[in-house]
């Protein structure tokens, strides 16, 4: 497979890109936790350059299959009743711009003027329902975790160019995410990540359905 890399921008635990691993993809999670700061990523003529404490890593455009991005959402959130920091949309949108800049750099790689298909097989940018839609417009897709088998609600928006995953909803028995008890929010990470960080984890059911929707028959073998 020539294009075998998935870039997971602001990827946190890497839960969104995790399902791609079993299909032979190399996942590169760009997040402070993995040593890569998206602020230090930049495109060159050949690819995307990443920087960490060990040095530089250049990822060739030709090898990038898809780009996932989940820029932090607190500043875009409607739920800021207990926020200690004043809403700063410029600060928040800077990270969105960085994600879209990397997508732009990948998509403009044209092999000929008459090219009909984009370079990336897909790209997607995720954020919970909030202010970001004021700037990016109506999302291409909207879902809540229970629609993919995870028993809670959290309205989430996805923008981008991707194949729509098929929903398979279950009856939701739990309250909305923000009302769940602290230990119920991804308990496997309880004590390791903050509540806010656990809130940002992509639900497993959606991640798996999204992955399969993006792959063609040859990739699924």
C-alpha positions as CSV (number, residue, x, y, z in Angstrom):
1,X,0.0,0.0,0.0
2,X,1.6,3.2,-1.1
3,X,-0.5,5.6,0.9
4,X,-0.3,3.9,4.3
5,X,-0.1,6.8,6.9
6,X,-3.0,8.3,8.9
7,X,-2.2,11.7,10.5
8,X,-4.2,12.1,13.7
9,X,-4.0,15.9,14.5
10,X,-4.7,16.9,18.1
11,X,-5.3,13.2,18.5
12,X,-5.1,12.8,22.3
13,X,-5.3,9.1,23.1
14,X,-5.4,8.2,19.4
15,X,-8.8,6.6,19.8
16,X,-10.2,7.9,16.5
17,X,-7.3,6.5,14.4
18,X,-6.8,3.3,16.4
19,X,-9.1,1.1,14.2
20,X,-6.9,1.8,11.1
21,X,-4.0,-0.1,12.7
22,X,-5.5,-3.5,12.1
23,X,-5.7,-2.8,8.4
24,X,-2.0,-2.1,8.1
25,X,-1.9,1.6,8.4
26,X,0.8,3.5,10.3
27,X,-0.7,6.0,12.7
28,X,1.0,9.2,13.6
29,X,-0.7,11.0,16.5
30,X,0.3,14.7,16.6
31,X,-0.4,15.7,20.2
32,X,1.5,17.1,23.1
33,X,1.2,13.7,24.8
34,X,3.1,12.0,22.0
35,X,5.8,14.6,21.9
36,X,4.5,16.4,18.8
37,X,3.1,19.9,19.0
38,X,0.9,20.8,16.0
39,X,2.2,24.4,16.3
40,X,5.6,23.0,15.3
41,X,4.3,21.1,12.2
42,X,4.7,22.7,8.8
43,X,4.5,21.6,5.2
44,X,7.4,21.6,2.7
45,X,7.4,20.8,-1.0
46,X,7.7,17.0,-0.3
47,X,5.7,16.5,2.9
48,X,4.8,17.5,6.4
49,X,7.6,18.1,8.9
50,X,7.1,17.2,12.5
51,X,9.4,18.3,15.4
52,X,9.9,16.9,18.8
53,X,12.7,16.8,21.4
54,X,14.5,14.1,19.4
55,X,14.6,16.1,16.1
56,X,12.6,16.3,12.9
57,X,10.5,13.8,11.0
58,X,9.3,14.5,7.4
59,X,6.3,12.5,6.2
60,X,6.0,12.4,2.4
61,X,2.7,13.6,1.0
62,X,2.6,10.5,-1.3
63,X,2.4,8.2,1.8
64,X,-0.5,10.1,3.6
65,X,-3.8,8.3,3.1
66,X,-6.0,10.4,5.4
67,X,-6.1,13.1,8.0
68,X,-8.1,13.2,11.2
69,X,-8.2,16.2,13.4
70,X,-9.9,17.0,16.7
71,X,-8.8,20.5,17.9
72,X,-9.6,21.2,21.5
73,X,-13.2,22.4,22.0
74,X,-13.5,24.2,25.4
75,X,-13.5,27.7,23.8
76,X,-16.1,26.6,21.3
77,X,-18.3,24.8,23.8
78,X,-21.7,26.1,24.8
79,X,-21.1,24.5,28.3
80,X,-19.0,27.1,30.0
81,X,-21.0,27.8,33.1
82,X,-17.9,27.1,35.4
83,X,-15.2,28.2,33.0
84,X,-12.2,29.8,34.8
85,X,-10.8,31.3,31.6
86,X,-12.6,33.9,29.5
87,X,-13.7,32.6,26.0
88,X,-10.9,33.3,23.5
89,X,-12.0,32.3,20.0
90,X,-8.8,33.6,18.4
91,X,-6.7,31.2,20.5
92,X,-9.0,28.3,19.8
93,X,-9.3,28.9,16.1
94,X,-5.5,29.0,15.7
95,X,-5.4,25.3,16.3
96,X,-8.3,24.7,13.8
97,X,-6.3,26.8,11.2
98,X,-3.2,24.6,11.8
99,X,-5.3,21.4,11.2
100,X,-6.8,22.9,8.0
101,X,-3.4,24.1,6.8
102,X,-2.0,20.6,6.9
103,X,-5.1,19.3,5.0
104,X,-4.7,22.1,2.4
105,X,-1.0,21.2,2.0
106,X,-1.9,17.6,1.3
107,X,-4.8,18.2,-1.0
108,X,-3.0,20.6,-3.3
109,X,-0.6,17.9,-4.4
110,X,-1.8,17.6,-8.0
111,X,0.0,15.2,-10.4
112,X,-1.7,16.8,-13.4
113,X,-4.0,19.7,-14.2
114,X,-6.8,17.4,-15.3
115,X,-6.8,15.4,-12.0
116,X,-10.4,14.5,-10.9
117,X,-9.7,13.0,-7.5
118,X,-8.1,14.6,-4.5
119,X,-4.8,13.4,-3.1
120,X,-6.2,12.4,0.3
121,X,-8.6,9.5,0.5
122,X,-10.4,11.4,3.2
123,X,-10.0,14.2,5.7
124,X,-12.2,15.0,8.7
125,X,-12.3,17.6,11.5
126,X,-14.3,16.9,14.7
127,X,-15.8,19.0,17.4
128,X,-18.8,18.7,19.7
129,X,-21.8,20.8,18.9
130,X,-20.8,24.4,19.6
131,X,-19.6,27.7,18.2
132,X,-17.3,26.2,15.6
133,X,-20.2,25.8,13.2
134,X,-20.5,29.6,13.2
135,X,-17.3,29.6,11.3
136,X,-17.2,26.4,9.3
137,X,-20.9,26.2,8.5
138,X,-23.2,23.2,8.6
139,X,-21.2,20.0,9.3
140,X,-21.1,17.2,6.8
141,X,-22.1,14.7,9.5
142,X,-23.6,14.8,13.0
143,X,-23.8,11.9,15.4
144,X,-24.2,10.9,19.1
145,X,-22.3,7.9,20.5
146,X,-25.4,5.7,21.1
147,X,-26.0,5.8,17.4
148,X,-22.9,3.6,17.0
149,X,-23.4,1.4,20.1
150,X,-21.9,3.4,22.9
151,X,-24.5,4.1,25.6
152,X,-24.4,7.8,26.1
153,X,-25.3,11.1,24.3
154,X,-22.9,13.7,23.1
155,X,-23.8,15.6,19.9
156,X,-20.8,15.7,17.7
157,X,-20.1,17.5,14.4
158,X,-17.7,16.3,11.6
159,X,-16.6,18.5,8.7
160,X,-14.5,17.4,5.8
161,X,-14.4,15.1,2.7
162,X,-15.1,11.5,3.8
163,X,-17.5,8.6,3.3
164,X,-20.4,8.7,5.7
165,X,-20.4,5.8,8.2
166,X,-23.6,3.9,8.6
167,X,-25.4,4.4,11.9
168,X,-26.6,1.4,14.0
169,X,-28.3,3.0,17.0
170,X,-29.0,1.3,20.3
171,X,-31.5,2.5,23.0
172,X,-29.7,5.0,25.1
173,X,-30.2,4.4,28.8
174,X,-27.7,6.9,30.2
175,X,-28.0,10.7,30.5
176,X,-26.1,13.1,28.4
177,X,-22.3,12.9,28.7
178,X,-22.0,16.0,30.9
179,X,-24.3,14.5,33.5
180,X,-22.6,11.2,33.8
181,X,-20.7,10.4,37.0
182,X,-17.0,11.1,36.7
183,X,-16.0,7.5,37.0
184,X,-18.4,6.5,34.2
185,X,-16.5,8.6,31.6
186,X,-14.1,6.2,30.0
187,X,-13.2,4.4,33.3
188,X,-10.1,2.8,31.7
189,X,-8.5,6.2,31.8
190,X,-9.8,7.3,35.2
191,X,-6.9,8.6,37.3
192,X,-4.7,8.9,34.2
193,X,-6.5,11.6,32.3
194,X,-8.5,14.6,33.4
195,X,-12.3,14.6,33.1
196,X,-12.0,17.0,30.2
197,X,-9.5,14.9,28.4
198,X,-11.7,11.8,28.9
199,X,-14.6,13.7,27.6
200,X,-12.7,14.3,24.3
201,X,-12.1,10.6,23.6
202,X,-13.7,9.4,20.4
203,X,-16.3,6.7,21.1
204,X,-15.1,3.3,20.0
205,X,-18.2,2.3,18.0
206,X,-18.0,5.5,15.9
207,X,-14.3,5.2,15.3
208,X,-14.6,1.6,14.0
209,X,-17.6,2.5,11.7
210,X,-15.8,5.6,10.4
211,X,-12.7,3.6,9.6
212,X,-14.4,0.9,7.6
213,X,-16.4,3.5,5.7
214,X,-13.2,5.1,4.4
215,X,-11.5,2.0,3.2
216,X,-12.0,0.4,-0.2
217,X,-12.3,-3.4,-0.7
218,X,-8.6,-3.8,-1.3
219,X,-7.7,-2.1,1.9
220,X,-10.2,-4.2,3.9
221,X,-8.5,-7.5,2.9
